Amino acid sequence: MTRRTIAALGAVYLIWGSTYLAIKYMVIGFPPLLGTGIRFLVAGAVLYLFSAHREARLTFGQWWMAAQLGALLIVGGTGMVTVAESTGIGSGLAATAVAAMPLWAGLIAGVLGKWPNRWEWWGLAVGMAGVVLLGLEGDFSTNPTGAIIMLVAPISWALGSIRSSRASLPSGMAVIAAEMLTGGGLLMAIGISTGEHIASTPPLEAWLGLAYLTVFGSIIAFSAYMYLLRRVRPALATSYAYVNPVVAVFLGLTIGSESLTGEGLIALPLILIGVGLITAGRTKAARPAPDEQRVPAESLLET
């Protein structure tokens, strides 16, 4: 494993795991929808300009599909995580809830006719037990609004992931940039229409949180992930899904001064075990050739 690969893995593990805490600081001074909209508009513009000289221009139909995915992944996914954290949901708990996304994807795929195999059923059973237990954790049990919003986020991500897997879109940064631009624009529109506004000059920590999310979370970490997809096995590239919640919980407990009850501490490993079983089941069911793989929608499942 080369130094660049190790550095890219470290960036994806640590940066994406730390974005949950960065959101907590951003919403101190920025409304959740407007702040997230600014983040993705800026990041999407940078990535689109970078890809303009390297990739073919997207057609109107591809932009329309990217807008649909942006609505599900960025508005319904990242946007709802940010709203939930603005209501008082801890960053570590938010990351733990997001880790359950593959479980919801498995259930939705079953409803659509692609029922899970034996390994996936075991994964769903174990993982969903963790989700139920997580609902009993302090922040969720005393904050029903935040809990409902935090439930919507991974389900929206799962719908976006399944929609993306069936969409006819080229791989590369241009499509992801288009999803960021359209999703960011939708967030801005929704935020303004619901009365969000920046009442006063945000404090320094809010600016730092927004800058970190934009530069490190959306541009640098995503570029590192794209590098990994071209250089290593998909299983290694997507292993961030198991590490990010652990990083987020650790940072929340230490730097963020958050607390986690016994329910949350037990729920996290149960959810990760469930996701691992589902991944093992999918790997056994189908092993696509490297040249048949495109950038998965989960590449946007950072916050």
C-alpha positions, 0 to 999 in steps of 0.5 A, spaced: 500 500 500 503 506 497 503 512 502 498 516 497 493 510 498 494 510 506 493 518 506 487 518 502 484 512 506 486 517 512 483 523 509 476 519 508 476 516 515 478 522 519 475 527 515 468 524 513 468 522 521 469 529 523 464 532 519 458 531 524 462 535 529 463 540 524 456 541 523 454 542 530 459 548 530 456 551 523 449 551 526 451 555 531 451 561 526 448 559 520 441 556 519 441 549 517 438 549 510 442 555 508 448 553 511 448 546 508 446 550 501 452 554 501 457 549 502 454 544 497 454 550 492 461 552 493 463 545 493 459 543 487 462 549 483 469 548 485 468 540 482 464 542 476 470 547 474 475 542 475 472 537 471 470 541 465 476 540 462 477 533 463 470 530 462 464 531 457 459 536 458 452 533 461 446 533 457 439 536 460 437 529 461 443 527 465 442 534 469 435 532 471 437 526 473 442 529 477 437 534 480 433 528 483 439 525 486 441 531 489 434 532 492 434 525 495 442 525 497 443 532 499 437 535 501 433 529 504 440 526 506 445 531 509 440 537 509 436 533 514 442 531 518 444 538 519 437 540 521 437 534 526 443 536 529 440 544 530 435 541 534 440 538 539 441 531 536 449 529 538 454 529 532 455 522 535 448 519 535 447 522 528 453 518 525 450 512 528 443 513 525 446 514 518 450 508 519 444 504 518 443 507 511 445 500 508 439 497 512 434 501 509 437 500 502 436 493 503 429 493 506 427 498 500 430 493 495 426 488 498 419 492 497 421 493 490 422 486 489 430 484 490 429 480 496 435 479 501 439 473 501 440 469 508 446 473 510 442 480 508 436 477 512 441 476 518 444 483 517 437 486 517 435 483 523 441 485 527 442 492 525 435 493 526 435 491 533 441 496 533 436 502 530 430 500 535 435 500 541 438 507 538 431 510 539 431 509 546 438 513 547 437 520 551 437 525 545 432 521 541 427 519 546 427 526 549 427 530 542 422 526 538 422 532 532 430 531 531 429 523 532 424 523 526 428 528 522 434 523 523 430 517 521 428 520 514 435 522 513 438 515 512 432 513 508 432 518 503 440 516 502 437 509 501 432 511 496 437 516 492 442 510 492 438 505 489 435 510 484 443 512 482 444 505 481 439 504 476 440 511 473 444 511 466 449 516 468 457 517 467 462 516 472 466 522 474 466 528 478 461 532 473 455 528 475 457 528 483 458 536 482 451 537 478 448 533 484 451 538 489 449 544 485 442 542 484 442 539 491 445 546 494 440 550 490 434 546 493 436 547 500 437 554 499 430 555 496 427 551 501 431 555 507 429 562 504 422 559 503 421 557 510 423 563 513 431 562 514 435 567 514 442 569 517 440 574 523 447 576 525 454 575 523 456 568 525 461 567 530 468 564 528 467 557 530 461 557 525 465 560 519 470 555 521 465 549 521 462 551 514 469 552 511 471 545 514 465 542 511 466 545 504 473 545 503 475 538 507 469 534 507 466 536 500 472 537 496 478 534 499 475 528 502 471 526 496 477 527 491 481 522 496 475 517 495 475 518 488 482 516 488 481 510 492 476 508 487 481 508 482 487 505 485 484 500 490 478 494 491 471 497 492 471 494 499 477 497 501 475 504 498 468 504 502 470 501 508 469 508 511 462 507 512 465 502 518 470 507 521 466 514 520 461 513 526 466 510 531 470 517 529 464 521 530 462 518 536 469 519 539 470 526 537 463 528 540 465 525 547 471 528 547 471 535 543 464 536 543 463 534 550 457 530 548 454 524 552 452 517 550 448 512 554 448 505 554 443 504 549 447 508 544 454 504 546 450 498 544 446 500 538 453 502 534 456 495 534 450 492 533 448 497 527 455 496 524 455 488 525 448 488 521 451 492 515 457 488 515 453 482 514 449 485 509 456 487 505 458 480 506 451 477 503 452 482 497 459 480 496 457 473 495 451 474 491 455 478 485 462 480 484 462 485 478 468 486 474 472 492 475 470 495 469 463 495 470 463 499 476 461 506 477 462 511 482 457 509 487 451 513 490 454 512 497 460 516 495 456 522 497 454 519 503 458 524 507 455 529 511 
